[in-house]
Amino acid sequence: MTSSTQDKTLRKFRRERALGRYVINPVVKGMGKLGLRTALAAELETIGRKTGQVRRVPVSAQFDATGAWVICQHGTRSGWGRNIVDNPNVRLRQGNRWRTGVATMRPDDDVVARGRQFGRLGASVVKALETTPVSVRIDFTD
């Protein structure tokens, strides 16, 4: 990666992180407190690697019989991505139910093909927001 490409990727990451932190995450959190759920966002709960506190972020999840796939759009550059590397035990809200599971970063997975499984809108959002995407597999343990 060239220096200008790295700079551009870092700027994009900073913009996306600010948008998520100050706009998207608070809106989804507020909706959740009101009991409103959206099919576009599930809630992922991790344990903060530095604080040990519960951290929740909205994610797009593709559920199946034994777990779910999530795309970490910024890989281990994102806070929740680093939290998973440090402590893979997570909870994921599926509708109104919290599911416990173990998350695994899957850099070997074809993230572009995986994004297509989220539907046209989901794939477009992933493509627009990604910088260093990594697929994450969450295997349910409950």
C-alpha positions as CSV (number, residue, x, y, z in Angstrom):
1,M,0.0,0.0,0.0
2,T,1.4,3.4,-0.9
3,S,1.7,6.2,1.6
4,S,-1.1,8.3,-0.1
5,T,-3.4,5.2,-0.1
6,Q,-2.6,4.6,3.6
7,D,-3.4,8.2,4.4
8,K,-6.6,8.1,2.5
9,T,-7.6,4.8,4.3
10,L,-6.8,6.4,7.7
11,R,-8.8,9.5,6.9
12,K,-11.8,7.3,5.8
13,F,-11.5,5.2,9.0
14,R,-11.5,8.4,11.2
15,R,-14.6,9.8,9.4
16,E,-16.5,6.4,9.6
17,R,-15.5,6.0,13.3
18,A,-16.8,9.5,14.1
19,L,-20.0,8.9,12.2
20,G,-20.6,5.6,14.0
21,R,-19.6,6.9,17.5
22,Y,-21.5,10.1,17.4
23,V,-24.5,9.5,15.1
24,I,-25.3,5.9,14.2
25,N,-24.5,4.1,17.5
26,P,-26.4,6.6,19.7
27,V,-29.5,6.4,17.4
28,V,-29.5,2.6,17.4
29,K,-28.9,2.6,21.2
30,G,-31.8,5.1,21.7
31,M,-34.1,3.0,19.5
32,G,-33.2,-0.1,21.6
33,K,-34.1,1.7,24.8
34,L,-37.5,2.5,23.3
35,G,-37.9,-1.2,22.4
36,L,-37.6,-0.5,18.7
37,R,-35.5,-2.9,16.7
38,T,-34.4,-2.7,13.1
39,A,-33.6,-5.6,10.8
40,L,-30.6,-3.7,9.5
41,A,-28.8,-3.7,12.8
42,A,-28.2,-6.3,15.5
43,E,-26.4,-5.3,18.7
44,L,-23.0,-6.9,19.5
45,E,-21.8,-6.9,23.1
46,T,-18.1,-7.2,23.9
47,I,-16.0,-6.6,26.9
48,G,-13.6,-3.7,26.7
49,R,-10.0,-4.8,26.6
50,K,-8.8,-1.9,28.6
51,T,-11.7,-1.1,30.9
52,G,-13.3,-4.5,31.3
53,Q,-16.7,-2.8,30.9
54,V,-19.5,-4.0,28.6
55,R,-19.4,-2.3,25.1
56,R,-22.3,-2.5,22.7
57,V,-22.2,-1.6,19.0
58,P,-24.7,-2.0,16.2
59,V,-23.6,-4.5,13.5
60,S,-25.2,-6.2,10.5
61,A,-25.4,-9.9,11.2
62,Q,-26.3,-12.8,9.0
63,F,-27.8,-15.5,11.3
64,D,-27.8,-19.2,10.7
65,A,-28.7,-22.3,12.8
66,T,-25.5,-22.3,14.8
67,G,-24.4,-18.7,14.9
68,A,-23.9,-15.6,12.9
69,W,-21.6,-13.9,10.5
70,V,-20.6,-10.2,11.0
71,I,-18.2,-8.1,9.0
72,C,-15.8,-6.0,11.0
73,Q,-15.4,-3.1,8.4
74,H,-12.2,-1.8,9.9
75,G,-10.7,-5.1,11.1
76,T,-8.6,-4.9,14.2
77,R,-8.4,-1.1,13.8
78,S,-11.9,-0.9,15.3
79,G,-12.5,-1.0,19.0
80,W,-14.8,-4.0,18.9
81,G,-12.5,-5.9,16.6
82,R,-9.6,-5.5,19.1
83,N,-12.0,-6.4,22.0
84,I,-12.8,-9.7,20.2
85,V,-9.1,-10.5,19.7
86,D,-8.5,-9.9,23.4
87,N,-11.7,-11.7,24.6
88,P,-13.7,-13.6,22.1
89,N,-16.7,-14.2,24.4
90,V,-19.5,-12.0,23.1
91,R,-23.3,-11.6,23.1
92,L,-25.4,-10.8,20.1
93,R,-28.9,-9.6,20.1
94,Q,-31.1,-11.7,17.7
95,G,-34.4,-9.8,17.7
96,N,-35.4,-9.5,21.4
97,R,-33.1,-12.3,22.5
98,W,-29.5,-12.1,23.6
99,R,-27.4,-15.0,22.4
100,T,-24.0,-15.8,23.9
101,G,-21.2,-17.0,21.7
102,V,-17.5,-17.1,20.8
103,A,-16.3,-14.8,18.0
104,T,-13.5,-15.6,15.7
105,M,-11.8,-13.2,13.2
106,R,-11.7,-15.0,9.9
107,P,-9.2,-13.2,7.6
108,D,-9.2,-16.3,5.3
109,D,-12.9,-15.8,4.5
110,D,-13.9,-14.0,1.3
111,V,-15.3,-10.8,2.8
112,V,-16.7,-9.6,-0.6
113,A,-18.7,-12.8,-1.1
114,R,-19.7,-12.7,2.6
115,G,-21.0,-9.1,2.2
116,R,-23.2,-10.2,-0.7
117,Q,-25.0,-12.6,1.7
118,F,-26.2,-9.5,3.6
119,G,-28.3,-8.5,0.6
120,R,-27.8,-5.6,-1.9
121,L,-28.2,-2.9,0.7
122,G,-26.0,-4.6,3.2
123,A,-23.3,-5.2,0.7
124,S,-23.4,-1.6,-0.5
125,V,-23.1,-0.3,3.1
126,V,-20.2,-2.6,3.8
127,K,-18.5,-1.5,0.6
128,A,-19.1,2.2,1.4
129,L,-17.8,2.1,5.0
130,E,-15.0,-0.5,4.9
131,T,-11.3,0.2,5.2
132,T,-9.8,-3.2,6.1
133,P,-12.8,-5.5,6.4
134,V,-12.6,-8.9,8.1
135,S,-15.3,-11.5,8.4
136,V,-16.2,-12.5,12.0
137,R,-17.8,-15.8,12.8
138,I,-19.8,-16.0,16.0
139,D,-20.6,-19.5,17.1
140,F,-23.5,-19.6,19.7
141,T,-22.8,-21.4,22.9
142,D,-26.3,-21.1,24.5
